[in-house]
Amino acid sequence: MEERSTIALFERSNPSVVCIHADDQPEDEFGTVASGTGFLWDKQGHIITTQHLIAGYKTLTVSLADERTLDADVIGFSKEYDIAVLRLRSLENLPPPAVTGSSTNLKVGQKVFSIGNAFDLGRSFTTGIISAVGRNFGDPQTGGISNLIQTDAAINPGSSGAPLIDSSGRVIGVNVAIYSLSGGSEGIGFAVPMDTVRSVLPRLLAGDTG
């Protein structure tokens, strides 16, 4: 029963998730370019992702679950919260936007899921629990982020911007960082709470790049 529920949750949530690529960036020594994840916010083609992924770019390439590739323009971003908004140039036959929930009253031990583009291998589905809430990551005086959700769900490079999803399929956070000594997931990932994202979103949709 639990397995069927998990499969159903993925099938419901997957269409709203997008893989993001900065194709004009020179390849590194491994032949890869900047990549990450995002999710469709509304029927107007707005996509939520992270600021550090889109930094320095005006246009990026977005891959949908149906394997279509579309261009998206950077609309606004917040360095303080590491959140950015893109807008697709084409709105034809878009999948439904993600279903979002509240990050108020989250509980440690609560089960969570994520769909991300880890290591630019394409979308993958991971699960874990909320390990802590109200976490700070980095030095706030030099660009750290406060009041984050900590999770042990596998979050790797390329999963930045991926939705953190509760067991009802609602997005409760946006994955922004991992704490790692190896460069891969070590069970300590961080997400910006959905209520925080919602509070800054109006000014990002209006084009703020602060």
C-alpha positions as CSV (number, residue, x, y, z in Angstrom):
1,M,0.0,0.0,0.0
2,E,2.8,2.4,0.9
3,E,4.7,1.6,-2.2
4,R,1.6,2.3,-4.4
5,S,1.1,5.6,-2.6
6,T,4.7,6.6,-3.2
7,I,4.5,5.8,-6.9
8,A,1.2,7.7,-7.2
9,L,2.8,10.7,-5.5
10,F,5.7,10.8,-8.0
11,E,3.4,10.4,-11.0
12,R,1.3,13.4,-9.7
13,S,4.2,15.6,-8.9
14,N,6.6,14.8,-11.7
15,P,4.9,16.8,-14.6
16,S,5.4,20.1,-12.8
17,V,9.1,19.6,-12.2
18,V,11.6,20.9,-14.8
19,C,15.3,20.4,-15.4
20,I,17.3,23.6,-16.0
21,H,20.5,24.0,-18.0
22,A,22.8,26.9,-18.7
23,D,23.9,25.8,-22.2
24,D,26.1,28.8,-23.0
25,Q,28.4,28.0,-20.1
26,P,31.8,26.5,-21.1
27,E,32.1,22.8,-20.2
28,D,34.2,21.9,-17.2
29,E,36.9,19.2,-17.2
30,F,34.1,16.6,-16.8
31,G,32.3,17.9,-19.9
32,T,29.3,19.2,-17.9
33,V,27.6,22.6,-17.6
34,A,25.6,24.3,-14.9
35,S,22.4,22.4,-14.2
36,G,19.6,22.4,-11.7
37,T,16.0,21.9,-11.1
38,G,12.8,24.0,-10.8
39,F,9.1,23.6,-10.7
40,L,6.2,25.3,-12.5
41,W,4.5,27.9,-10.3
42,D,1.5,29.0,-12.4
43,K,-0.3,28.8,-15.7
44,Q,1.6,31.9,-16.9
45,G,4.8,29.8,-17.2
46,H,6.7,31.0,-14.1
47,I,9.2,28.7,-12.7
48,I,10.7,28.7,-9.2
49,T,14.4,27.8,-8.8
50,T,17.5,29.0,-7.0
51,Q,19.4,32.3,-7.4
52,H,22.8,30.7,-7.4
53,L,21.9,28.5,-10.3
54,I,20.8,31.3,-12.6
55,A,23.5,33.9,-11.5
56,G,25.0,35.6,-14.5
57,Y,22.4,34.3,-17.0
58,K,19.4,36.0,-18.6
59,T,18.1,33.0,-20.5
60,L,18.3,29.2,-19.7
61,T,17.0,26.0,-21.2
62,V,14.3,24.1,-19.5
63,S,13.4,20.4,-20.1
64,L,9.8,19.3,-19.3
65,A,8.8,15.8,-18.2
66,D,7.4,15.1,-21.7
67,E,11.0,15.7,-23.0
68,R,10.2,19.1,-24.6
69,T,13.0,21.7,-24.3
70,L,12.0,25.3,-24.0
71,D,13.7,28.6,-23.4
72,A,13.0,30.6,-20.2
73,D,14.0,34.1,-19.2
74,V,15.1,35.2,-15.7
75,I,12.5,37.5,-14.3
76,G,13.6,38.2,-10.8
77,F,15.7,36.8,-8.0
78,S,16.7,37.3,-4.3
79,K,20.3,36.7,-3.2
80,E,19.1,36.9,0.4
81,Y,16.8,33.9,0.1
82,D,18.6,32.2,-2.9
83,I,15.3,32.1,-4.8
84,A,14.8,33.0,-8.5
85,V,11.9,33.2,-10.9
86,L,12.0,32.2,-14.6
87,R,9.3,32.6,-17.2
88,L,8.9,30.2,-20.2
89,R,8.7,31.9,-23.6
90,S,6.2,29.3,-24.8
91,L,3.0,28.5,-22.9
92,E,1.6,25.9,-25.2
93,N,0.4,22.7,-23.6
94,L,2.1,23.3,-20.2
95,P,1.6,20.8,-17.5
96,P,-0.4,21.8,-14.4
97,P,1.5,23.9,-11.9
98,A,2.9,22.4,-8.7
99,V,0.5,22.1,-5.7
100,T,2.0,24.1,-2.9
101,G,1.4,23.8,0.8
102,S,2.4,25.7,4.0
103,S,5.7,25.2,5.8
104,T,4.1,26.3,9.1
105,N,3.9,23.6,11.8
106,L,6.3,21.2,10.0
107,K,7.4,18.4,12.3
108,V,10.8,16.7,12.7
109,G,10.4,13.2,11.5
110,Q,7.8,14.1,8.9
111,K,8.3,12.2,5.7
112,V,9.3,14.2,2.6
113,F,10.2,13.6,-1.0
114,S,12.0,15.4,-3.8
115,I,12.3,15.2,-7.5
116,G,15.6,16.7,-8.8
117,N,18.1,16.7,-11.7
118,A,21.0,15.3,-9.6
119,F,24.4,15.5,-11.4
120,D,22.4,16.4,-14.6
121,L,21.5,12.7,-15.1
122,G,17.8,13.7,-15.5
123,R,15.0,13.6,-13.0
124,S,15.2,11.3,-10.0
125,F,13.0,10.7,-7.0
126,T,14.3,10.6,-3.4
127,T,12.7,10.4,0.0
128,G,13.6,11.0,3.6
129,I,12.4,12.9,6.7
130,I,12.6,16.4,8.0
131,S,15.7,16.3,10.3
132,A,15.3,19.8,11.8
133,V,13.6,23.1,11.2
134,G,14.9,26.7,11.7
135,R,18.4,25.8,10.6
136,N,21.0,28.4,9.4
137,F,23.4,27.6,6.6
138,G,26.5,29.6,6.1
139,D,27.5,32.9,7.6
140,P,24.6,35.4,7.5
141,Q,27.1,38.3,7.4
142,T,28.5,36.9,4.2
143,G,25.5,35.6,2.4
144,G,24.2,32.7,4.6
145,I,20.5,31.8,4.7
146,S,18.4,31.5,7.9
147,N,15.4,29.5,9.0
148,L,15.8,26.6,6.6
149,I,14.3,23.1,6.6
150,Q,16.9,20.4,7.1
151,T,16.3,17.0,5.5
152,D,18.1,13.7,5.0
153,A,16.4,13.1,1.6
154,A,19.2,12.8,-0.9
155,I,20.1,16.2,-2.4
156,N,23.0,16.4,-4.7
157,P,24.6,19.0,-7.1
158,G,21.9,19.5,-9.8
159,S,19.1,19.2,-7.2
160,S,19.2,22.9,-6.4
161,G,15.7,24.4,-7.0
162,A,14.0,21.0,-6.6
163,P,10.7,20.9,-4.7
164,L,10.6,19.4,-1.3
165,I,7.3,17.6,-1.2
166,D,5.2,16.3,1.7
167,S,3.3,13.0,1.7
168,S,0.2,14.7,0.3
169,G,2.1,15.9,-2.8
170,R,2.3,19.6,-1.7
171,V,5.6,21.6,-2.1
172,I,6.7,22.7,1.3
173,G,10.2,24.0,0.4
174,V,12.8,24.6,-2.3
175,N,16.0,22.7,-2.0
176,V,19.0,25.2,-2.0
177,A,22.1,23.6,-0.4
178,I,23.8,20.5,1.0
179,Y,26.4,20.2,3.7
180,S,29.0,17.9,2.3
181,L,32.7,17.1,2.8
182,S,32.7,14.9,-0.3
183,G,30.7,17.0,-2.8
184,G,27.8,14.5,-2.7
185,S,24.8,13.9,-0.5
186,E,25.7,13.0,3.1
187,G,22.2,13.2,4.4
188,I,22.3,16.9,5.3
189,G,20.3,19.1,2.8
190,F,18.5,22.4,3.3
191,A,15.4,23.9,1.8
192,V,13.8,27.3,1.9
193,P,10.4,27.0,3.5
194,M,7.4,27.5,1.2
195,D,6.0,30.3,3.3
196,T,9.3,32.2,2.9
197,V,9.2,31.7,-0.8
198,R,5.6,32.9,-1.0
199,S,6.4,36.0,1.0
200,V,9.2,37.2,-1.5
201,L,7.5,36.0,-4.7
202,P,5.4,39.1,-5.5
203,R,8.5,41.3,-5.8
204,L,10.4,38.7,-7.8
205,L,7.5,38.3,-10.2
206,A,7.6,42.1,-10.6
207,G,11.2,41.9,-11.7
208,D,13.1,42.6,-8.5
209,T,16.8,41.5,-8.7
210,G,17.9,42.4,-5.3
